[in-house]
Amino acid sequence: MVSLRETDSTQIGRPAAGVVLIEGDRVLLVKHGPKAATKTGMIGIPGGRVRPSETTQEAAKREFKEETGLTLKGLREYPHNIYRKSVERGFGQKLYEIIVFIADEYEGELKKTEETEPIWVKIPALEKRRKLLPSVTEIITDVLKYNKQ
């Protein structure tokens, strides 16, 4: 079920895990604030680095809770759910690998932190957003295609 996109580097550190949550015609994204490792103002899917002691699913659930305040009930994988891209961090460009999961059920209320602000974005308006992190549109498109199967 795993395949890679834009692979060609051995300088990738620990992988990241991310989550896509779609409700109707909107997707939950996070806007990165001044305390985030990612450049301030950039918008991406909730996610972050996998700790050595956890699975990618555990990391995805933890990061989702930390960045949105919501607790996930479960996650699903989909084909080709690993993405490699270069992203601008506070210290320059960094190649990263993110393993993405689909969330269907959650509980709780959205909460803003010093690192991230969760925001619902209308899917048709995604391409108009200028500060999207690499792969966001591609990931959402892939999830929508998979959900239609």
Salt bridges, closest charged atoms under 4 A:
GLU6 OE2 - LYS85 NZ 2.63
GLU23 OE1 - ARG26 NH2 3.02
ASP25 OD2 - LYS122 NZ 3.44
GLU54 OE2 - ARG62 NH2 2.53
GLU63 OE2 - ARG62 NH1 2.99
GLU66 OE2 - ARG51 NH2 3.82
GLU66 OE2 - ARG62 NH1 3.32
GLU88 OE2 - LYS39 NZ 3.60
GLU97 OE1 - ARG84 NE 2.79
ASP104 OD2 - ARG76 NE 2.56
GLU107 OE1 - LYS73 NZ 2.85
GLU138 OE2 - ARG5 NH1 2.56
GLU138 OE1 - LYS85 NZ 3.52
ASP142 OD2 - ARG5 NH1 2.90
